[in-house]
Amino acid sequence: MTEKSFEWLPLDNAGKIFPGQNSEKWSNVFRMSVQLKEDIEPDTLKEALKRTLDRIPSLKVRLRKSLFADYFERNEKECPVRHDVKNFCYRINFKENNGYLFRIFYHKSRISIDVYHALCDGYGASVFLCTLAGEYLRLRGYDISHAPSVLDVNEKAKAEEYADPYELYATSDKTCKLLETPAYHKKGTALPAHMSHYTTVLMSFSELHALSKSYSVTVTELLAAILADIHYRKQLSECKRQKDVSVQIPVNLRKAFPTVSLRNFVICLTVKISPRKKEYSFEEIVRAVSEQLRAANNRDFLHAYITQTVKLQTVLLRFVPLIIKNTAVKVSFFFGAEYSTSALLSNLGPVSVPEEMKEHIESFSFFTGPGLVNGCRCGAASVGDRFAFTFSNRYEESDIEREFIKKLTDMGIRVALETNRSEFLSSPQLIPLADTEACSDEVFIPSAEDRADFGKSPLGTKEKIRRFFIS
């Protein structure tokens, strides 16, 4: 592998669409949290962050614009470390947070990162958080070894770690369908913009894995089937014109296409249940979800999907002015955002850390940001035998979460909750609570004072002209 530094970096193929979608109402931000077994010392966390950012420079950037494209520029300002807030995953403003496109929070014994999806996907963010937590523990005096998910901060970054893997694998001569049709949405009483109710269902991974094996499916397939079943029966009870019920499932492409890149390398697969065709039992839904996901999750289809999306960006849109591209993205997102999806399930899978590091970790959680019309966006992750499944719900109502919990408990899975929902917290006799103070009560309201001033650009005239025409 080669070592290389950069002053600016093009967005990867997936990341290019997110700045155009960004608005006062919606940002594609997700969160990851690692809960340790001792309270966080903020100054030590700041030092660990500085060392980690020097090791992963693709995150030490701010967003800039040229005539044809957004791009990342190295950011030498200090990244703030803040006490956690209640309204996490709130929208991104590119001039706030000293220009950084992620935020670092701590609360009691928990370290959390809110990440703008243009930077990286769940895998890249998990490596960042695990490396940060590992370095924090080392600074606290613990002996923590290195691993693929816990990088050595004394090493230099490798160019392959911030390369665009989509470009490398866009070589298929096959085609596939990219567009989806509208799906059913369970509606409710909307919360204010960038607010969301979060409910984390904690359980034993070994229990959940054994349950999925009893249905001859994977954990992801079983959880997706439960979400599909809940929405399918919700729609039937409403006695309206029946639409497809769909669950969108992001897939980490690194399993089929090897890369060490820490940037985006994921596509979204969709599984559907059509109520117009027949009535389904739960077992039939499990079978249908599994068959559809396995049919789509094959190398030929994924390869074709990568190639088509890259060609769309590089051949058709490369030299279209950025203002036109972003306007087109905003319009298409306004009319199509989430409308093809009843629920989202993003399963990060097992987070692999060194054995001596597991001794210091209570849990690892993955949170999706609130949607615009979709009240059921779910993230999942596990470390050791601790599996965390988190709902992000933009509506006041909690019936989807309750039915999900009931389904699991009826099938013999023991659960506990962490949530910012007062109704769950005020009714502990219904469902066991793991930590009643898991979420902060502070609400963050951005202000003009939070916007960073970068002053005049130090670039020379030739470099300014060159960057103005980046495509």
MOPE-V290233 format. One record per helix or strand of 3 or more residues. SS is the DSSP state (H for helix, E for strand). FROM is the first residue (numbers start at 1). TO is the last residue. If there is no record, write none. Layout:
SS/FROM/TO
SS/FROM/TO
//
This chain:
E/8/10
H/15/21
E/29/36
H/42/55
H/57/59
E/61/65
E/70/74
E/81/83
H/97/99
E/102/107
E/110/116
H/122/139
H/159/162
H/165/169
E/197/204
H/205/214
H/219/238
E/244/252
H/253/255
E/266/274
H/282/296
H/299/316
H/322/336
E/343/350
H/355/358
E/361/367
E/377/383
E/386/393
H/399/410
E/415/419
H/422/425
H/448/450
H/461/468
//
